[in-house]
Amino acid sequence: MRKYLRFLPLFLLLSLGLTGCNGGGETAADSFTLQVQCESEGIYQIFYTFYLDGEETGMGGMADLDGGPLGEDSLSVVFTSDQLEGGDPAGFSIDFSPYGENDTAEIATTEPVSIDASYGESYTVRFYGSREEGFAAELVE
């Protein structure tokens, strides 16, 4: 049983809804897209928690579908009005918890990034840092 614990983050990721690399595309009128640029080395998965007006609304995760470390390609996440329980996306924020190879717990969690989101739009967040210096995320404007 203990040998399977190292796969816990991957199992959680799959159960939460895997997000992989994909190229842009159009965003539906009842959703918005968040592109995440991972600039940190040695990160294999990133879990996220999203909030609406400061209240936790949901969570999910991102990973390279081939099981390798995240690279320079953007990861794309689509947030729908259903996920936000019909609320105004202008109060959206999100934090990120990275995992390295074989990690069974997050390395850290970033401060939430506030995004004055609108349906039909696309936003980019830069994720960066290291185990030694800590991790951060910021909206790219």
Number of C-alpha atoms within 10 A of each C-alpha: 4 6 6 8 13 14 14 14 20 22 12 14 20 15 11 15 12 17 21 18 18 12 11 13 9 11 16 14 12 14 20 21 23 20 22 24 20 22 17 20 15 16 22 21 26 26 22 18 17 22 20 19 14 13 11 14 16 15 17 19 24 26 23 19 12 8 11 13 19 26 17 12 16 21 23 22 21 14 18 19 15 10 14 18 12 10 13 15 22 14 16 23 22 22 20 26 19 26 22 18 13 13 18 14 13 15 16 15 18 18 15 19 17 19 18 11 19 18 18 14 15 19 18 18 20 16 19 16 14 16 14 6 7 12 19 20 21 18 15 11 6
